[in-house]
Amino acid sequence: MAIVIDAGKCTGCGTCVDACPLELIELTGDKAVINDPDSCIDCGACVDECPEEAISL
């Protein structure tokens, strides 16, 4: 599995960046993007923390 970030819902708040234990998410152009999807461990921390529900597994 891998996380999916819906750019249309993402407001660029950065909550997911802080939540990711592996530091795989960054803000680019005021939107969250995952740097290395293959390294994602599907922990769901970013999903749980996103106030816009823009991230799913």
C-alpha positions as CSV (number, residue, x, y, z in Angstrom):
1,M,0.0,0.0,0.0
2,A,1.0,3.6,-0.3
3,I,-0.4,6.9,0.9
4,V,-2.2,9.1,-1.6
5,I,-2.3,12.9,-1.1
6,D,-5.3,14.7,-2.7
7,A,-3.7,18.0,-3.9
8,G,-7.2,19.4,-4.3
9,K,-8.0,19.0,-0.6
10,C,-4.5,19.8,0.7
11,T,-4.1,23.3,2.1
12,G,-0.4,23.0,2.8
13,C,-0.8,23.3,6.6
14,G,2.2,21.0,7.2
15,T,0.6,18.8,9.9
16,C,1.4,15.7,7.9
17,V,5.1,16.8,7.5
18,D,5.4,16.9,11.3
19,A,3.5,13.6,11.8
20,C,5.5,11.4,9.5
21,P,8.0,9.5,11.6
22,L,10.3,8.8,8.6
23,E,10.2,12.4,7.4
24,L,9.0,11.3,3.9
25,I,6.5,14.2,3.4
26,E,7.4,17.7,2.5
27,L,5.7,20.8,1.3
28,T,6.2,21.7,-2.4
29,G,4.4,24.6,-3.9
30,D,2.2,24.9,-0.8
31,K,1.1,21.2,-1.2
32,A,2.2,18.1,0.6
33,V,4.1,15.5,-1.4
34,I,5.7,12.2,-0.4
35,N,9.4,12.1,-1.3
36,D,9.9,8.4,-1.3
37,P,6.7,6.4,-1.5
38,D,8.6,3.1,-1.5
39,S,10.0,3.9,2.0
40,C,6.5,4.5,3.5
41,I,5.6,2.0,6.2
42,D,1.9,2.7,6.0
43,C,1.7,3.7,9.7
44,G,-1.2,6.1,9.0
45,A,0.2,8.9,11.2
46,C,-0.2,11.4,8.4
47,V,-3.8,10.2,7.6
48,D,-4.8,10.6,11.3
49,E,-3.3,14.1,11.6
50,C,-4.6,15.7,8.3
51,P,-7.4,18.1,9.2
52,E,-8.5,18.3,5.6
53,E,-8.8,14.5,5.2
54,A,-6.5,14.9,2.1
55,I,-4.5,11.8,2.8
56,S,-5.6,8.2,2.4
57,L,-3.9,4.8,2.4
